[in-house]
């Protein structure tokens, strides 16, 4: 057996060859044997670089997504973590790891319940009830994934690491769908043991495996790489905004960083904004506002608004009390294509192209979302000469309007 390749360029070249063999259909075990013969280990940063290079060289993101589990399985246990930086308790990376440990405990319990059902010959109702409870806990992983998607990934993208976050976001969506399908199946009251075991092979087992595999991808690749790339100020911002999303299965036991290290609390929105115009007012052709007045107007409107400029960067979002979709300041100056799951990125691209070319100026969608009927519309913003200035996204829960009947001409407060 070889002692392994020491040269970084040669290691990456060899890893790329092995991943492309998976792409060509060669089996995981065969590729893993080749890996063991030629690469004793590979630094985590080089794995990310190879994935980024493959996408840059034209391997479709969808194909990299399909290969993600295969090449992660091949690399498992062969990634060199010796250069990983330590983190203090309560640091965002520490929280991610603690959540992963709890997630693995719950997936192990779920597998035990499945094994008990396989061995039993009677009614699996009680085991199914316990399994349903475990899957309800596992769906909490959505908070974990959202913190990655909306807080961690933007910082990586600003540093040029765009391919791996897209691939990982795609895997998040696959896991979410498997979890939803598993929960729906477990909620069915008339399913028998044999039906449950058949469905487990299609939904439950892949969901459990997907969650476990993602914890490995994070701890062997994503988190060590993020520790190398992000600076202390970036991590402070991730920690500061994490409460907007919440945590999965654990409550951080320590606050990081201590308030004295970051100079106190978060600045108010009015302190961070720029005021222009005479006497500190924002002057428009039809009137003027103070900054406080404008903020109050924008945040009182019962709609979500997000503005994307002519360079496709997110420049503003409203902060009203009736939010439909999650937003946070980490998306500011971020390419709008990276703010959507890979499955819908092509739709965003199409809208932007049609708005910029002038072929279209608005696009509307409506969806059912957790008891809400959400209307989403995109508007092309144009200057006086018709030049493209950007896109405005407006989202609104219109369910209560659909229920209106007759007229109301007498004063009555409330929604």
N, C-alpha and C positions, 0 to 999 in steps of 0.2 A: 504494500500500500504506500502511496506517495506521502511524503511529509507535508504536502500542501504547498500552495503557491503563495509566496511572500509578497510579490509585486502587486500593487493595487491595480494597475492597468490590466495586468494579466488575470487577476481574480475577477474583475468586472467583466472582462471579455469572456471568461469561462462561464460565469453565471448567466450572462446573456445567452450564450449558446445553449445552456441547459434549459432556460425558460422557453427559448424558441423551439426546443425539442418537445416540450409540453404542448406548445402551440400546434406543432405538427402532428400531435396525437400519440406521442410515446408515453407509456405508462409511468405513473408517479414512482413506483418502486424501482423501476429501471433507472430513471433519472436520479433518484436519491442515491442509488449505488454509485453512479458516476460521480455525483457530488462528493460522496464520502471518500472516493479514490483520489480526487483531485483538489478538493478544498477542505482542509481541516476545519476551518471556520472562516467567516467573512464579516468584517465590521458592519454594523447596522447602517452607517451612512452610505456605504457602497451599494447596499440593497436598494435604497431609495434612489440613488443616482442611476442605477441600471433601469429601474422601472420608469423613471423620468425620460431616460434616453430612448427606451423602446417606444414610448408614446411620441416623442419628438421625431423619431425615424419613421413614423407612419403606422405603427401597430395600433388599431382602433382602440379607444378607451373601453368600448364594450367587450372587446376580446381580452384586454388586460383584466377587466373585471371578472370575466369568465375564468381566467387563469389564476386569479388571485388566491383562491383556496388551494389550488394544486401546488403553486410554487411556495406558498406559505407552509404547506405540509412537508414539502421536500426540504425546506430550510429549517424547520423546527428543531431547535437544539443545536444548530450549527452557527447561529449568529453570535458574534463576539461582542459581549456587553462589558468588557473589562474597562473600557474608557468612559463608561456612563458616569455622569455627574451625580453626586448625592443631593438630596433635597431635604429641607426641614419639614417637620410635621405641619400639616395644614396647607402646604404649597399645592397649587393645582395638580401637579403631577402626583403628589402623595395622595390626594383625594381620588384621582382617577384610579390609582392602583388599589386603594382600599375598596373602592366600589367594585373593581374587577374581582377582588378576593371574595366579596359577598355574592356576586353574581355566580361565581364558580360553585359556591356552596349550594345555592338554590338549584342550579342545573344538576348538581350531583343528587340532590334530594328528589328532583323530578325523575331522574333515571331510576332511582330506587323504587319509586312508586310504579313506574312502568314495568319494572322487573317483577314486582309483587303482583301486578295484574296478569302478566304473562304466566306466572306460576299458579294463579288461582283458577278455580273452575266455577266459582259462584258469581254472584252479582258484583260487578266492580264499582258500584255506585259510590261507596265511601272513598275508595282510592281515587276515583275520578274527581270527587269533591276536593280532596287534598291536592290533587294535581292542578285543578282549576285555580286554587288559591296560590299555588306556587307560580303559575303562569301569570296571574295578576301581579305578583311581585316582580316577575321578570320584565313585564311591560314597562316598569319603571326605568329600564335601560334607555328609554327614549330621552330622558333628561340628560343622561351621560352623553348620548350621541349628539344631542342638540348643542351641548357646550362645546363639543369638538367642532361641529359644523359652523357655528356662528361666532365662536370666540377663538378657538385655536387655529382652524384652517385659514382665516383671513390673514393672520400674521405670517403663516408659512407662505401663502400666495404672494404677499408683498415681497418676500425674499426669493421669489422665483420657483418655489416648490409648489407646482400646480397639479401635476399628474397624480401623484399618490393620494392627495386629499379627495380628488374627484372619484378615484377608484374606491376609496374607503367609504365615501358617502353613498355610492351605489350599493355597497355591501350592507350599509345601515338600512337602506330602504328594503332590501331583500329580507333582512332579519325582521324588520317591522311587519312586513306582510305575512311572514311565517308565524309570527307571534299572534297577529290578529286572527289568522285562519285557525290556529290552534285553540285560541280562546273561544271563538265562535263554535268550534266543534265540541269543545268540552262543556259548553253551555247547553248543548242539545240534551234534552231530558230522556230521549228514548233510544239512545245509542247503546248497543250491546258490547260485550267484551271483544268479540271477533272484529266488529266494525271499528272499535276503538284502536285495536292493535294494527289494523290495516291503515287507518288514518295516521297513526303514530309514525309509520314509516315514511309517509309523504309530508307531514307537517311538523309533528312534535319533535321527532329526532333531529331533522334538519335545523329546526329553530334552536334547539339546545346546542347542537354542534356549531351553528353559526355564531352564537354568543360566545362560546368557549374559544373558538378560533379567533374572534375579534379581540378578545383579551390578550391572546398571544401576539397578534399583529401589533397591538398597541405597545405592549411591554418589551417586545424584542426590536421593534422598528420605530414606530411613531414617537413615543415618549422620549426615548434617548436622543433621537434626532431633533425633536423640538427643544430639548434642553440645550443642545448645541447651538441651535439657530436663534432662539428668542433671547432677548436681554432681560435684565431685571425689571425694567419699566414695563415691558410687554407682559410679563407674568403678573405684575401688580394689577394691570388692567384686566387680564383674564380673571384673576381672583375677585376683583371688585365687581365685575358684572355677572359672576357665576350665580349669585342669588336670584337673578332674574329668571333663571331656568330651573333652579333647584338641584337636588342631588339624588342619586340612585341608591336606595337601600341603606345608606349610611348618612349620618350627620357629622360633618367635620368636627373633630375633637379639639382642634386648635385653630385660632384665627391667624391667618398669614396674609400680608405682613402685619406686624403690630402697627397701630395707628400712628405712633410717633415716627415710624420709619418712612411713612408716605406723607407726612405733613398734615394729618388730620383727615377730615371727611371729604367726600366728593364735591367739586365745585358745582354751584347751581348753574342751570342752563343759561340764565341771563348773564352770568359772569364769563361764560365761554363764548358768547356771541359777539359779533361786531355790530355796532350801531352806526348808521350812516345818515347823512342828510342834516338839514339845519336843525340846531338845538337838540340834537340827539334823537330826532324823529326820522322815520322812514317815509320819504315823500313819494307818492305815486300820482299819476295824472288826475285821479279822481278823489284824492284825499291823502291823509297821512295817518301814521300810527306811531305810538311809542313802542319800544321793543316788548314791554310787558303786555300791551294791548294786542299786538300781533300774535304773540305766543298764546295768549288766552283764546283768541279767535281760532287759530289753527288747531289747538288741542281740545276745543269744545265741539267742533264739527263731528257728527257721529259717523265718521268714516276714517279709514286708514289711508294715509297718503304717503307715497314714496316717490322721490324725484331722482331720476337718473339723467346725468348731463349728456352733452353731445359726444363726449368721449367714453360713454357707457359706464361711467363711475357713479356709484350711489352717493348723492350729495346731501340728501335730507330725508327724514321721515318724521311724521307727526307722532305725538306722544299722548293721544287722547285716552280716556278711560275705557272706551269701547273697542279695544284692539281686537282684530280678527287674527292677524298673523304676527308672530313674534318678530320683533326688531330690537337691535341694540347698536350702540355706537361702533362696535367692531366692524360693521358692514360699511361705514363711511369710507369713501374713496376706494371701495372695493369694486372690481369689475362685476357688473350685474349678472353675468353668465355664471359666476362662481357662487352666487347667492341662491341658486336653485338646484334641486336634485338633478343628477345626470339625466334621468328619464325625461325631464321637461326642458332641459337646456336648449334643445333644438327649436322648441316653440319660441323661447325668448329670442334666440338668434333670428328667427323668421320675422318676428314683430319688429325688431330693431332695423333689420334690412329694409322692410317695407315702409317703415316710417321715414327712414333716412332718404330713401329714393323718392318719396312722395307718392308712392302707389297707394298707400293707405294712411289714415290718420287716427283711427280708433279701432280697438278690438275688445270685445266683451266675452266674458265667460260667466257661468253661474253653476254653483255646486252645492250639494248637501254636505254640511260639516257639523257633526255633533249637535244636531237639533237646530242648527241655523241654516238659513237659505242665503248663501253668500253670493253677492254680485261683485264681480271683479272686472274692472275696465281699464284699459291702457289708452292714453291720449298722447298723440304727438304734439309737442309744444313747438310753435314756430314764431319767428320774429316778424316784424312789420314787412319785410321783403320776402317772407315765406321760407327763410332759412331755418333749418332744423336746429332747435336748441336743446332738445332732450325729450324724455318720456316721463309722464306722470302716471303712476299706478294708483287707482282708487278702489278700495275694497269696502263693502258695506253689507251688514246683515239686514236683509230686507224682509225677513220672515214676518215681522209685525205689520208691515205695510200690506203684505199679501192677505192678512186676516181682516183688514178694515172693511166695513160695510156701511152703507148709507152715508150720513154726514154727521159732523159734530160742529155745531155753531155756538154752543154754550161753553164758557170757560171751564176747563177741568184740568188740573195740574197732573203731572206724571208723564210717563213715556207714551 
